[in-house]
Amino acid sequence: MSPELAIMLALFAPCVGAVLVLVFGRWQNLRDTISILAGLATLYFVIRIAGYHADEARLALEVVDVMPGLTLAFEVEPLGLVYALVAAGLWPLTSLYAFGYMRGHHEKHQTRFFVCFAAAIAAALGIAFARNLFTLFLFYELLTFSTYPLVTHAGTEAAKQAGRKYLGILVSTSVAFLLFAIIWTYAVSGTLEFRPGGVLDGKLDPALTPVLLLTFAFGIGKAALMPFHKWLPAAMVAPTPVSALLHAVAVVKAGVFSIVKIVVYVFGIDFLRQGNASLWLAYIAAFTVLSASVVALSKNNLKARLAYSTISQLAYIVLGAAIATPNAILGSGMHIAMHAAAKITLFFCAGAIMVATHKTDVSQMRGLGRRMPVTFTAFFIASLSIIGLPPTGGSWSKMFLAFGAVDAHQAVFAGVYMLSSLLSIGYLMPVVGRAFFCRPDAAGAIHAHGTDVVSHGDADHADHADTNGGFHEAPLACVVPLAITALLCFALFYFARDLYALLLPVVRDTTIGG
């Protein structure tokens, strides 16, 4: 298999999977088997690509010249390979989890769900391997439209309203800001290609550099920088597997990955460091880190709390890109993978809790750790990674981000990272504490079921189940993926050296120390 064929097959495998799922959708078991096989095939091709990359082969695929200067083309570089491995590696686990969740929760339109899910993965891989801004923009928009039916999956008025906000914010920011920034870049540089060292040095007026950078950052609404973040909490009305897709596998990672890639391959780290051109973006990201963490503390609904946690953690990555030192860039790239493993575990756990007990609020978690020990142990492990404590992967990425801030003589941003970790303890550890160290609530509370409130009878039934004693985990198809991703949080701690080595060429030629 040639490198070019491997790239093509990695991009086409999810598309073929989507078509086959649609064709065989009436046979549930066959449909779900196809989804898993498509995910495994995609992961296989991405791993083959990683093998070619390790052999230092040039991995590029030019599809078509749309017009002069606009080429649909793909090329593999370290940042994109990390993102592709995250998306392809977590897709089969998310699919398996979705089978248990969708069946256990008796969701409708499951075939449409898995078709759109596969299409979203294809779009994410297109973003990961994009050779230029044109290709990135095309797949960025495809990702938005392929995930819109997932956000509105429930079909309720709340879901439709969330979908309008989702589509409205993401499309308006990409058209008003991102497209404008791409055109501006072409006008001053004469190219849309991603190149080591960037394409703007000596071509863009340094006084305008912060403006163009902020235009890119706000145009990439999937990064959820404030004030363009509200689509993310609104999208929590979607089924939990969609939340996992949004927060860990594809959507938000596409946003922060795109910002880091543009910083490295359009602006260039050395050019961006001249005159503190990225300082405004750094302060906006730092504000997002802290304010989203504070909001998370106030949320009683578990998914809402995790959504604001995601906004904060995404801003970690953007802040690292804005700091623009080698350690900060490496930390940002590593945090894409570390956060993905931890956050998908947390959302898997939230969905498992809802399927097994119909509970959605943190205040309802009292004593559930005794009934669901696997789920809440996984939640605890993932929380440690979000906080940044060893032996979990998040400790390494946060360390590099903090070191990067020190390298840039920006101790205030190192302080932001440290303070945010303390705030993470405040909004994650109470969930674990209530689950393992508090006595179960008495019957009578009303619990949420999906996006709607269930009746008193259903709530009483759920409470009765909680106080009968014994284990009451979610279906095995839900529990196995969350256990695997929790173990992945540990594995990333021990394999961080390999991730660091993969990303190191991104910053090897920079002149900034660190």
Phi, psi and omega in degrees: 000127179281158177302321180297319179293323179298317178298315181298317181291324177298323179284327184273334183304314177296325179294315177297319177300318179298317180295315181293323176298319179294318182293319185256024185297334183287340178259099191302312183295318178296317179301315182290325176296319178297320179299315180295315181297321178296320178295317180293322178296317179299315179298320179300314181293323178293322176295321175299319178298318178298323177296316176298320180296320179297331177277007178062030174281148176280123185248101183216149179215116177258122187267304184200143171273107180291315174195168182307125180089350180238100182240129173278107187211156182229146176207140184265128173225168191302316180300313180295325180293321177299313180297320180295320178295323177296309183295313182289325182289326182271346182297309180300322179293320179293323177297314179300316178299318182297326178300311180295319182291311185295321179285317180295332181261000177056046180286147176268170175055043183291326178297314177301321180302309185287331174295311181294326178298314180295320178297322179295322178294320177300317179295320179297319179292326175298320176294316183301320186259009182301132180271344183210172182293329179296312179296319179298315181296319181300311182284333174300316179290321177299323178295320178299310186285331179285336180267347179302314178297335178287321179295321183267016188306319185295333179078003179281169179297322178297320179294319179295320178295318177297321178296320178296319178293318179301307182291320183297313183289314185291320180286317182296319179291322181291324180281316185285326186246306186296312179298319178298317180295322179295315179297318178299316179300316179296322182296323184268334185252339181078010180209157173244008183287147170276125182226140175305132183088352178086174183237003189255346182298125181082358182242333181253133177302123181305330179293336181265352182302313178300326181293313180295320180297316179293327177296317175297313185297316179284334177289334178268076185298338180294344175285347172061035172291141175292138013264013182260050186245349193290342177297331186288309175297325179298325183288357180289353175290345181287161176304153184302322175301329176292319177301319178297318178297315182295317192266340187229317191274314192227297201292298183293329176294328175298323180294305184290326175300316181298320179295314179298317181295320179293320177300315186282316191253354174250307178279315187088135185296315182297317180295320183290331180286345181290122176069021180053046184296336183260011186295321180297317178297322179298317180291324177295317179295318180297320177298319179296318179305309187282316184293321178294325177295319179295318178297320179302324179300331186270352186271127177273325177293128187296315181294323177295320178298317180291328179297314179290330172299318178299315179303316179296314183291327175296321180294335171307312185293317179296319178299319177298319177296321181289326176297322168060037166255160181305315180297322180293319178294317177298319177298320178296315179297319179292324183290336175302316180282317183296315180292324180301312181296318182289314186287325178293327176296315181298318180288323173303316180296317180299318178291321179297321178298317182291320179295318186280327189231351184063025179256137183232347185258147179300323181294345180265001187275002185302122175078358184290339179297334178283333179272329184231065186295324180294314182298313184282335171293319176298319178300318180296315180298314180295325177298319177301322180291319177296319179293325179100036182253139174288155005263063177240157187299327182300337180295325180288312182296321179291326177296315179294323178297316179294318177299322179297321177295320178295320177302325181275005182059038179240072182299333181298324181284327172298321176295324177298315179299317181293316180296321179297323177297321176296319178295326177298322176300319183295327182258350179255318185293329176300329177296313180294317181299314178298320185292320187260335190241002178249152178282147181301148175292153172286161181294155172129343179284153176266129183247156180273147178231107185068234180257358181245160177273132182274168184286166177300323180298315178295321180295317180297322179296318180296317180296321179298320179296326184286337186255005181279346181087164180087169181283147179213058180287164174291172177306152184304325180296339174273320188285320182299311179299319182291329175292320180293315181292328175296317176295329178296327176301320175291315184300321181294334175295318184276338179254018180298329178300320180292320178295319177299315181296323178296321184275341187305321179301339180299325185244005188298326186265008180281158184259353180282132180290161176140000000 
